[in-house]
């Protein structure tokens, strides 16, 4: 019995769906899983997990923080770069802060829960903290000594022109002291919570200050990566931390520096990206070779 043409077409389509479901939904995925379990590949396909003392402590592909219960850096460990993924290095919330170079004015609300720091203030605060932790100069251009963005809202008689009538340090509130006492002969005020000085007509004016043009604290120590998960830091940031880690562990800085070099990876394919130091692997090696005092 010859089937109707429309029924034959439907049966052919059904057979094609079944065949491709088996091939692409079962055979192909299982084949990839099998290939991934071959010697030399299985470690990577399992997540590049790292174990120490028989316990899995993390992944070589995902960074993590080395802080105490209060969020303070543990001085005997190398510190990772900042992370904006969730509460820090959360792979389920990988993201950047979405703040750009024009983010220089903090939101200072009457309710602290509604306040937020600009990218500039985040960078300034991190640089100050990293400098203090490692005993180096943490100053950066356009940052105040107390670790916020050095930004003024300048009000002029004719809006954008004319003599200055009022100046506010928009990222500083009481009891801070304005980072400059006056601007073009006008005394600088502190910001008041809840005030929007830009909307009120103030011209945003960043002040460079006298910080060195080449800061001692590297850029990756004060900025988060796009993913928020980077497991590596730059060799420059690792070098900045060598003396502090060696002191805390009672070790020779040269020996710690040797470990850093051993855990420094080169550029991808020899030319892409920059060399990086895997922080987790380095800290595990430190624990094995130099017990903390």
Order of alpha helices (4+ residues) and beta strands (2+ residues): alpha-alpha-alpha-beta-beta-alpha-beta-beta-beta-beta-beta-beta-alpha-alpha-beta-beta-alpha
